Amino acid sequence: MPHIRIDAFDASVLPIRSGNVRIEWYAENIEHPGEGLLGAEVGGIPFLLQVKPKGDSVLIKSEKISRPSPNALIKKALQAYLVEAKPKILYSNISNLDEAKLKEPLPSLKEIADFRPEELPDKPIWIEIGFGSGRHLLHQAASRPDVHLIGLEIHRPSLEQVMRRIDLQKLENVWVIDYDARLFMELLPSNRIERIFVHFPVPWDKKPHRRVISDTFLAEAMRVLKPGGTLELRTDSENYFRYAMDVFTRPKRVKLALEKNGEAAVRSKYEERWLRHQKDIYEIRVESLEFSEERKIDADFSFPCAPALKRLYGRKPEKAVIDENFFVHVERFYAISDTEGLIRVSLGSFDRPEHKYLLIQHKSVTYYPHDPVATQTNLDAHRTLKEWLCGM
């Protein structure tokens, strides 16, 4: 991940404006002075840079929650700071910025903040969850131009590699999205998707709550799939296969197709390796049997107030608010001034929490970098957060 280590951090050079790069403010951690966040924007894409003391030096890197893609955006912001502040550079891995294979987001990248279900192309929609190297995703896109594919992947190097290949192959029927598939499913309209692929997910044998396949995920998959549409799981893990079979057979009415060591349309390099080692490959296809009602949620994540940051810090909750179906945890405060700054929060469901910042600036409060996913659980959590923030 792009980062620099310098002898000292200087916030007095802000704001920085160079070309399409903006670094507007520095927000200092109230409880840990010297540590903070820089508000950056490159090409209209906002994100945060983390400033962290490391012994006699200072590390500046991308902040995890708001991290953009491609990495070149982070490098541009770091480079702009170096040019303006002129610190002593102790270490840097951004020197290859001009050689970056991917300098800007490509049209194939769909930012989750800009995703609108009503903008789905008027053609069959297939979704692949965790596309990895992209072999299967790209094969399907190239061989089925009549289909629009959406690939979900949270591993940044894989996502950027596949974006480059989409560009090289001039494929116009693929979107790639860096987002948790379990949350993304809840954004989709009912009865709209034809196929969902979950190929070789991480088994998470020691942390089963992190598995993609679950009762909740299956219910969402059956909702978004058209009647006759299919969810396809392929795995080399017998434990995952047996776990998935248990989940898939719990609904009242199901239709399954099973296959062991069958031929795939295209194999990943890992599948080829497993087959060379004579490892079994399991495949389960679950068919959607019923028409689902459309879900309508009034997704209002606004705040009707904008109290001063320091006043909010004075009444910071001592512990997380835990409800039967959701939680809200106010974690850290970062001050731009006495009245403005950021609050890091976690909220939503216990197994799929959202991690956000609240940006208090210009007499308004907004989620940063974008609103939570429009689920009923997140809306319930938002109302609780709003009650604390606005003193309602």
N, C-alpha and C positions, 0 to 999 in steps of 0.2 A: 504494500500500500504506500502511495506517495507520502513522504514526510521529510522534514528538515530538522536539524538540531543546531541551535545557534547559541551564542554566548549570552545574549540578553534580549528580552522582548520589549519593544517600544510601541506603546499604543498612541503616542502623540502624533504619529505620521498619518493617522486616520482622519478623514476618509481617504481611501485610495481609489482612484478612477483612471483606468488605463485600458483603452480600447473597449472591449466588451466585458471587462473585469471590474467588479465593484467590491470593495471591502469597506462597509459603512461604519461599523461600530464594534466595540469590544465590550463584552459582558463578563464581569469578574464574579467568580464563585464567592458568595457571601461568607460561607463557612471555611473556605480554604483560599485566602488571598494569594494572588500570584498565579492561580489556576483560573482559566476562563474559556470563553468562546468568542470567535470572530464571526460576524455576520457577512458572508460572502455571497456573490452572485456572479455567474459567468454565463453570458449568452441568455440572460433572463431566467436561468435556473438557480434558485436560492439553495444554499446549504451552509453548514457551520464548519469551522475549523477549530479544533481543540488546541488550546495553549496549556502546556503542562510542564512545570519545573522538573528537571531531572538532574539532581546534584547541583553542579556548578553551571549547568546549561539549561536550555529551554527547548522542549520538543513541540513542534507544531505539525499537526496531521489532521486528516479528515475525521469529523465526528461521526460516530457509527449510525445514529438514527437517521440523519439527514443526508448521508453519503450519496453523491450523485454518480451517474455513469455517463460517459466513460471516465476513466481515471485522469485523462488529460485535463478535464475541467478543474480537478483538484490541483494538478501541477501548475496550471495557469494562475490560479489564485495564490499559491505559495510563491511562484516566481514574481508576481506583482508585489508581494510584500517584501521580498528580498531586494528588489530593485529600489523600492521607496525607502525602506528602513536602513538598508546597507549594514546589516549586522555582520559579525564575524561568523562565517559558516563553519561549523564543526563537522557536519555530515549532511549530505543531501543525496537523494536518489531521484531527483527530478531533472537531471541534466540532459536526459534524452527526450525532452518534450518535443523538439522539432522532428524527432524520428518516430514519434508515437504512431502506431498503425491506425488508431482511431482517435481523431482529434476532437470531433464533435458528435453529439448524438445523431444517429441515422434515423430516417423515417420509420424504420422497422421497430424502433424503441418506442413503446407506448408508456408514458408516465402514468402511474396509477392515479395521480391527482387530476389528470386530464381524461381519464377513462369515462366514457359515457355509453351505457348499454344501448341507447337508441342509435348510436353511430356504428354499430356492428354492421359489416357489409351484408348485402342482401344475397347471401349464398350460404351453403352448408358451413357450419362452424365446428371445427375440431380443436380440442384443447390437449396439450401435452404438459404434464406436471413434472418438473425436474428434468429438463431435457439434456442436461449434462453436455456432452460433446456436440450434440445437435444432429447426429447422424440420422436418427429416425425422423425428427422434425423436418429437416431439410429434404430428405428423401420424399416424404409425403407431400411437401409443398411443391417440389419440382415435378412429381408424377401426377399430382392432382391440382392443376391450376383452377379447376372449378370450385375448389374448397378453400376456405380461409382458415388458417391455423393460428392459434394463440399459444405461445410457449411461455411457461412460467419457470423462472430459475432465480434463486437467490445467491448463487455462487458467481460473483462478479467476473472473474476471469473467463468462465464458461460463457456467460452472457455476452461479453464483448467479443469473444472469438466467434460466436455464432452470428452476431451482428455483422461482423466483417464478411463472413461467408455469404450471408444473405445479400449483402451489397455486391460482392464479386459475382454471384450467380444471377444478380438482377431479379431476385424474387420479389414480387409485389403482393403476395398473398400470405405474408407472415407478419405477425406482431410478436415482439418479445417483451415481457413484463417482469420487472424485478419486484416480486411481491409474494407474500405467503399465500399459497394456493387455497388454504383452508378459509382464509378471509375473502379472497377474490371470488370464490364461488358464490358468496352471498350478494355480490353486486350484479350477478347475471339474471336476466329475465327467465321466467319459467318456460319450459317446452321449446327452448331455442337451440340447444346444442345437440349435435348428432353423435359425436364420439368424444370420449375422454380417455386419455392414455396415462397410466401411472406405471412407468417402466423402471424397475430396479430401484425402488425407493430405499433410503437408509433404513435398515431393520429396527434400529433403536431398541435392541433387546433389553438393555438396562434402563431405558427411559421410554417405556411404551406410550406414555402420554404425548410424546412428540411425533408419533407416527401420523402420516397423512391419512391413512385409512382409519376411520372410526365410525361409530354410529351416526354422529352428527354429519360427518363428511358424506357418508352414503346417502343420508336423507337429502342433503343439498344436491348431490349428483343426480339422484332420481328426480328431483324437482326441475333442474335446469335441462335435463335430457328430454328430447322429444320421445313420445311413445315409440318404442322400437329402437331408440338410441342405446348405446352401450358404454359401459365403464370397463376398461380393460386393464387388469393388473398383471404384470410380469415380474417375477422375483426368483432369485437363486436361493433364497432363504426358506428352508422348510418351516422354520418357526413362524416367519411372516405369513407364509402360505396358510398354515393352519389357523393362525390368528385371524387372517382375512376371511377365511371360510366361516369362522364363527360369527364374525360381524355380518357377512353377506347373507347368512341364513337366518338371522334373527327377525327380519321383517315378516309380516303375516303372509305375504305372497311374493315370491321371487322366481326368477328364471335365470339359471346359471349354465354356463358352458365351461368345462374344464379341459385342459390339455397339458400334457407333460412332455417336454423335450420336442415340441413342435417347431416347424420352420417359421421363422419371423420374416417380415417383409425386408427388414434390414437389421443387422446386428451391430451393437456397440462393440468397441474394442474390449470392454470388460466381459461382455457376454461371450465373445470369441475365446477369451482367456479361460473363462469358467468351463466352457465346453471342451477345450483342450485338456483340462484337468478332470474331465468326465463328471462335472458337477451337474446335477439336475436343474432344469429350468421349469418353473411352474407358471401356468397362465390361467387366469380366471376372467371370464367375461360375464358381466351382470347386465341384463337387459331391462330398460325402463318399460313398465307395463301400463302405466296409467297417465292420463292427462292431469297436470297439476294446476292448481289455482295460482293466479298471478299474485305476487307479493307487493304490497304497497306500503312504504314507510315514509313518514314525513320527516325527512332527514334535516333537521335544523340544529346545527352545531354552533350557533352564534351565542354571544354573551352580551347581555343588555347593560353591562357596566364595565368600568375600567379603573379599578382602585389602584392606588400607588403600590409599587412593588414592595417597598420597605414596610408598608402597613400590613400587607399580606404576609410577609415573612414573620411579622410579630405575632400572627395567629396561625402559624403553620401547624397542621394537624400532627399530633404526636405519633399517631400510627395510622395505618391504612384503614379505610372504610370498607368493610366486607359485608356484602349482602348475600342473599341466597344464590343469586345468579350472576353477580358481577362484583368487581372491586374497584376502588380508586385509591391510588397512592401518590401523594404529593412528595416528591423526592428532593429536589435541589433548587436553589435560587441563584440566579446570576444577574447582577445589577449593571445596567448601562448607566443609570443615574438613580437618584432616590425614588423616582416615580416610574422609570421604565426598565425593562429587563426581560428575562426569560425564567420560566418555571418548568422544570422537567417533571413529567407525570407519567404514570402507568395506569391504564384503565381497561375495562372491558371484561371479557370472560377469563376464567382462570387458566384454561389451557391454550387460549389464543389471545394473549393481552396485546394491547396497542401501547407503543412507547412514543410519546409526543413531547413537544415543548409548547407552552403557552407564551406567545410573544405579546408583551404589554408595551405598546408604542403608539404614539400619536393619539392618545386618549381612546384606544380600542384594544380589545383582546382577541387574538385569533390563534388557532392551532398552527403549529409550525412543524414540518414544512407544509403539511396539508391536513385537512379534516380527517378524523377517523373514518373507517369503513362504515357505511350506513346500515348498521345492524341494530335490532332492537336492544340488544345487550349494551352496545356502545352508547346508544341514546340514553338508556337508563343511567349508565355511569356518568354521562355528560351532565345530566340534570343534577346529580349529586355534586359533581364538581362545580357546577354553576351556583348551587346553593351556598357552597363554602365561599367561593370567590366573590359573589355579590352580596353575601350576608343575608340571603333570603330565608 
